[in-house]
Structure formats: structure tokens, C-alpha cells
Amino acid sequence: MRVAPRRMNRSAAPIGEAPRSSLLPAGLDVAVAGALAAGLLLLYLPAYFDLAHTIWASDEQGHGPIILGVSLWLMFMRRHELAALPPQPVAWLGWPLLLLALLLYAFGRSQDIIMFEVGSQIVLAASLLLVFKGWAALRMLWFPLFFMLFMVPLPEALVAAVTGPLKSAVSAVASELLYRAGYPVARSGVIMTVGPFQLLVADACAGLNSMFTLEALGMLYMNLMKYTNVTRNTVLALLLVPTAFVANIVRVIILVLVTYYFGDAAGQGFVHGFAGIVLFLVALLLMLVLDKLLGLFLPARRKESA
């Protein structure tokens, strides 16, 4: 009698290995994970609500939700690897860091210091990794935690001190380039006059927060490319500062030209917001060009994906 061959389930995972398509990693203590998630939401949902109605609603800090979303996505994508790590708690450092994070949050929340309130979640996440998994977990998720720094609002004193010179420099270069191209452009500080129109170069167009956002974009690009050459990463990170400066100049020139040809309403309407998209596209294009140029001198060694 012939025995019919059994069909193998191609979607089944090998014995001892959790299926990678599952939402929750294998071996996860759902009760503990749920309690931690509920505690984090209880702490930081009010902070996110305040940010959504204040700082994140502005042009200068509108990148905050994107930074948060990308950081959480990067952590989520490594959930299986994180759960597979053997527990090697570093209690002597993890618990003091946890206490420090809670104190930062309490002080920032009570005194309305948003930098401490939002920044405390990075320290809190790092402390939980040390308490439950140890150094290996912190090394695994170091970049998402570092990337979250870019969503922490900068001190107003620092922003005011750096934004002024930045706006003046961007205005000076943009007006000089337009003048040499034959346009009737004059400048007084951060106010540019083109034909019958006057334009004020705002903080969102050329301020510190704008460059901070573009620096975050560059860091994310390097992480996704998985370069292991430290020298190459360092040089590219340093070159992101002038790259952001050039991208801001391009944005200002576009707004000036739109205003000159189509009027003030066009320059302050949809095109003004679209120029922000152009800013990131120009910065990304410049990063790709710089990356290719660096490849001529520094090898592009990449980390192998698991």
C-alpha cells in the first residue's frame, strides 16, 4: 500500500525558533510588557498631548513626531532580537538611572521644563534595557535612543543665540547669489527686498532647529546604510552641517524667486510649505553626492543584516 507523502507547512518556523512574522516576540512576558507599556503611556501621553498643541504645531519643531515615530519603528523592528538576548541585568547602573529618569520627569513636568520632561524618556528606556537585559540590549538599541535626542526641544537661550547669526549668514549668501544673477535684491539684516516686496527670513527657514532636523535626517541615512567605517561616518556627519546650510540657502532663494515672479500671496501660501519639502530633498541629494565622493577615498564597509 502506498503511503501518501505528507505536505510540509512552508510557513512553519524551524523548531526552537519563533516565527518572524509574529507581532509579539517569542518568550515575551505579556503581563510585564503590558504593565511597562501602561506605565510609559501614563507618564508620557500628557507630555505628547501638550507638545502636539504647542511646540510640535510650529514650523520650527514640526519634526518631533517624525523623530519619535522613526525611533519607535527602529525599536519595533528589532523586537525579536531583543527578546532572544539572554537576561544579564546591570542592576547597579540600571536602577539608579531609572530613579534619575523619574526625577527628571517629575522636575520637568512640575516646573514646565519641556527639555527635561521629554528627555527623561530616553534615560528611562536605557535604564529599563539595563535592568531587564543588560549591556547587549543597550548596544543593540543605541541608535534609536540616540535618534530620540533630535526630538528633545532645544533650550530657548541656545536657539536664540545661534539662530540669529545663522539667519544672517543664509540671508547674506542668498541675496548675494540672487544679485549676481541679475535680480534687484537688497538686504538689511534678515530682511530681503526683491523688487517691490520685502521678505523676512524666519527661524523656520534658516534657524538652528532647521539644521538640527537635517542633521537627524543625515544620521538616519547613515544608520540605514549600515556603514561600519568610523572615519567615513564621522566625516559624513561633520559634512552634514554645511549641507544643511546650503539646503537652507536653496529654500530661501526659491521663496524669493516665487515672491518676485508671482507675488507675496504665492510666496506665503502653498509654495512656502512646499519649499520645506524641497529643503529636505536638496539635503538628501547633497548627502547622496557627498556619500559617493567619500566612497572614492574611504571604503563603504557595511554591517551584514541578520
C-alpha positions in Angstrom: 0.0 0.0 0.0 1.4 3.4 -1.0 1.7 6.0 1.7 0.8 9.5 0.6 3.5 11.9 1.3 2.8 14.5 4.0 2.8 18.1 2.9 5.2 20.3 4.7 3.9 23.6 6.1 6.2 26.1 4.4 5.1 28.9 6.7 6.0 27.0 9.9 9.2 28.2 11.6 12.0 25.8 12.5 11.8 24.1 15.8 13.0 26.3 18.6 12.7 29.5 16.5 9.9 31.9 16.8 8.2 32.9 13.5 9.5 36.2 12.4 6.1 37.3 11.1 4.5 37.2 14.6 3.7 40.5 16.2 5.0 39.6 19.7 8.4 38.0 20.1 8.7 34.5 21.5 9.0 34.2 25.3 7.6 37.7 26.0 6.1 38.1 29.4 2.9 39.7 28.3 1.9 40.8 31.8 5.2 42.6 32.5 5.3 44.1 29.0 1.7 45.4 29.3 2.4 46.9 32.7 5.5 48.7 31.4 3.6 50.0 28.4 0.8 51.2 30.5 3.2 53.0 32.8 5.0 54.7 30.0 1.8 55.8 28.4 0.5 57.1 31.7 3.7 59.2 32.1 4.3 60.5 28.6 0.9 60.7 26.8 0.1 64.0 28.7 3.5 65.3 27.5 2.9 64.3 23.9 -0.6 65.9 24.1 1.0 69.2 25.3 3.7 69.0 22.6 1.1 68.4 19.9 -0.7 71.6 20.8 2.3 73.8 21.3 5.9 73.1 20.0 5.1 70.3 17.6 2.5 72.5 15.9 5.1 75.1 14.9 7.3 75.0 11.8 10.5 75.0 13.9 9.7 71.8 15.8 7.3 70.0 13.5 9.9 67.2 13.0 9.3 66.0 16.6 6.5 63.4 15.9 8.5 62.1 12.9 11.6 61.6 15.0 9.5 59.8 17.7 7.8 57.6 15.1 11.0 56.6 13.4 12.7 55.8 16.7 9.8 53.6 17.8 9.8 51.8 14.4 13.5 51.1 14.7 13.0 49.6 18.1 10.0 47.6 17.0 11.9 46.1 14.1 14.5 44.6 16.4 12.0 43.2 18.9 12.7 39.6 18.1 16.5 40.0 18.5 16.0 41.9 21.7 13.7 39.2 23.2 16.3 36.5 22.2 19.0 38.1 24.2 19.8 36.2 27.5 19.0 38.3 30.6 22.2 39.8 32.0 20.9 42.6 34.2 23.2 45.5 35.2 21.2 46.4 38.3 23.9 48.6 39.9 23.5 51.1 37.0 20.0 50.4 35.7 18.1 51.2 38.9 19.9 54.5 39.6 19.3 55.5 36.0 15.6 54.6 36.4 15.4 56.8 39.5 17.2 59.7 37.7 14.8 59.4 34.8 11.8 59.6 37.1 13.2 62.6 38.9 13.9 64.4 35.6 10.4 63.7 34.5 8.9 64.9 37.8 11.0 68.1 37.8 10.4 68.9 34.2 6.6 68.2 34.5 6.2 70.2 37.7 8.4 73.2 36.6 7.3 73.2 32.9 10.8 72.4 31.6 9.9 70.5 28.5 13.5 69.5 27.7 13.7 67.5 31.0 10.2 66.1 30.6 10.8 64.8 27.1 14.4 63.9 27.5 13.7 61.7 30.6 12.1 59.1 28.4 15.5 58.4 26.7 17.1 57.8 30.1 14.1 55.8 31.2 14.3 53.5 28.2 18.0 53.0 28.6 17.6 52.1 32.3 14.9 49.5 31.5 17.1 47.8 29.0 19.9 47.6 31.5 17.5 46.3 34.2 15.9 43.6 32.1 18.6 42.6 29.5 21.9 44.3 30.2 24.6 45.9 28.1 23.9 43.8 25.0 20.4 45.3 24.7 21.7 48.8 25.2 24.2 48.3 22.4 21.5 46.8 20.2 19.2 49.8 20.5 21.7 52.6 21.0 20.8 54.3 17.7 17.0 54.6 18.3 17.7 56.1 21.7 20.3 58.5 20.3 18.0 59.4 17.5 15.3 60.4 20.0 17.6 63.2 21.2 16.7 65.1 18.0 13.1 65.4 19.2 14.0 67.0 22.5 13.3 70.7 22.3 16.5 72.8 22.5 16.9 75.5 25.2 15.4 78.8 24.1 18.6 80.6 25.0 20.7 78.4 22.8 18.3 78.6 19.9 18.1 82.4 20.1 21.9 82.7 20.3 22.7 80.5 17.3 19.6 81.3 15.1 20.4 85.0 14.7 23.9 84.5 13.1 22.6 81.6 11.0 19.7 83.6 9.5 22.1 86.5 8.8 24.6 84.2 7.0 21.9 82.5 5.0 20.3 85.8 4.0 23.7 87.3 3.0 24.6 84.3 0.8 21.2 84.1 -0.8 21.0 87.8 -1.6 24.5 87.8 -3.0 23.8 84.9 -5.3 20.5 86.5 -6.5 22.1 89.9 -7.0 24.9 88.3 -9.1 22.2 86.5 -11.1 20.8 89.9 -12.1 17.8 90.2 -9.7 17.0 93.5 -7.9 17.8 92.2 -4.4 18.9 94.2 -1.3 19.4 93.1 2.2 19.2 94.7 5.7 19.9 92.1 8.3 17.5 89.3 7.8 15.1 91.4 5.7 15.5 90.9 2.0 14.0 93.3 -0.6 13.3 92.0 -4.0 11.6 94.3 -6.4 8.5 95.8 -4.5 8.5 93.0 -2.0 10.1 92.6 1.4 10.7 89.2 2.9 11.7 88.4 6.5 13.9 85.3 6.8 12.1 83.4 9.6 13.6 81.0 12.1 12.0 78.0 10.4 13.8 78.9 7.1 17.3 79.1 8.4 17.4 78.6 12.1 19.1 76.1 14.4 16.1 73.9 14.6 16.1 73.5 10.8 19.7 72.5 10.7 19.1 70.2 13.7 16.3 68.4 11.7 18.6 68.0 8.7 21.3 66.6 10.9 18.8 64.0 12.1 18.0 63.1 8.5 21.7 62.5 7.9 22.1 60.3 10.9 19.2 58.2 9.9 20.6 57.8 6.4 23.9 56.6 7.8 22.2 54.1 10.1 20.1 52.7 7.2 23.2 52.4 5.1 24.8 50.4 7.9 28.3 51.7 7.3 30.9 50.3 9.8 33.8 52.6 8.7 34.0 55.0 11.7 36.1 57.6 9.7 33.6 57.7 6.9 30.7 58.1 9.3 32.5 60.9 11.2 33.4 62.8 8.1 29.9 62.5 6.6 28.3 63.6 10.0 30.6 66.7 10.0 29.7 67.5 6.4 26.0 67.4 7.2 26.4 70.9 8.9 27.4 72.7 5.7 25.0 70.5 3.8 22.1 71.8 5.9 23.4 75.4 5.5 23.4 75.0 1.7 19.9 73.5 1.7 18.6 76.4 3.7 20.1 78.8 1.2 18.3 77.0 -1.7 15.0 77.2 0.2 15.3 81.0 0.8 16.2 81.5 -2.9 13.2 79.6 -4.0 10.9 81.6 -1.8 12.4 84.9 -3.0 12.0 83.9 -6.7 8.4 82.8 -6.2 7.6 86.0 -4.5 9.3 88.1 -7.2 7.5 86.4 -10.1 4.1 85.5 -8.6 3.6 87.9 -5.7 3.6 87.8 -1.9 0.5 85.7 -1.7 2.2 82.9 -3.7 5.3 83.1 -1.6 3.5 82.8 1.7 0.9 80.2 0.6 1.3 76.7 -0.6 4.8 77.3 -2.1 6.1 78.3 1.4 5.2 74.9 2.7 6.4 73.1 -0.4 9.8 74.8 0.0 10.2 72.9 3.2 9.9 69.6 1.2 12.4 71.0 -1.3 14.7 71.7 1.7 14.8 68.0 2.6 15.1 66.8 -1.0 18.1 69.1 -1.6 19.7 68.0 1.7 19.1 64.3 0.7 20.5 64.8 -2.7 23.6 66.6 -1.3 24.1 63.7 1.2 24.0 61.2 -1.6 26.6 63.1 -3.6 28.9 63.5 -0.6 28.5 59.8 0.2 29.5 58.9 -3.4 32.5 61.3 -3.2 33.6 59.8 0.1 33.4 56.4 -1.4 36.3 57.3 -3.7 38.6 57.7 -0.7 37.0 55.7 2.1 35.7 52.1 1.6 32.0 51.6 2.3 32.1 48.6 4.6 28.6 47.6 5.6 27.3 45.6 8.5 25.6 42.4 7.4 21.9 42.2 8.2 20.8 39.3 10.5 
